[in-house]
């Protein structure tokens, strides 16, 4: 287990590179700031959840705009494709924890580590559901 440190090390989300550079950028930033700013880790992970949901919505022809809340978008996605309850919970947990981090200004490292693990599980689901089979998701 390792949070991305050295530039030579691959992060826990490298497989997202296959999908969208924004996904990898958000996840990598979340990892990179973990030690110094766990609060930002959760904010970036919330943004990752939003980016994944928007990508899914676009693939499914679900209309949304910048005024559509993450909660509303997840409702629409679930109504359209029927998200697995565990996946739906991952999205909502990242949303809630990211909101908490935004408004409370402080996050413990344990909360941020949990967020990284949840985000990785969600990212693996996305990768397996919408990927072309290239790349792998190694152990966290």
SULNORGI-V622055 format. One record per backbone hydrogen bond with DSSP energy under -0.5 kcal/mol. CO is the residue of the C=O (numbers start at 1). NH is the residue of the N-H. Records with the same first field share a line. If there is no record, write none. Layout:
CO: NH + NH
//
This chain:
6: 9
11: 14
13: 16
14: 17
15: 18
16: 19 + 20
20: 24
21: 25
22: 26
23: 27
24: 28
25: 29
26: 30
27: 31
28: 32
29: 33
31: 34
33: 37
37: 40 + 41
38: 42
39: 43
40: 44
41: 45
42: 46
43: 47
44: 48
45: 49
46: 50
47: 51
48: 52
49: 53
50: 54
51: 55
52: 56
53: 57
54: 58
55: 59
56: 60
57: 61 + 62
58: 61
61: 63
65: 68
69: 73
70: 74
71: 75
72: 76
73: 77
74: 78
75: 79
76: 80
77: 81 + 82
78: 82
84: 88
85: 89
86: 90
87: 91
88: 92
89: 93
90: 94
91: 95
92: 96
93: 97
94: 98
95: 99
96: 100
97: 101
98: 102
99: 103
100: 104
101: 105
108: 112
109: 113
110: 114
111: 115
112: 116
113: 117
114: 118
115: 119
116: 120
117: 121
118: 122
119: 123
120: 124
121: 125
122: 126
123: 127
124: 128
125: 129
126: 130
127: 131
136: 138
140: 2
//
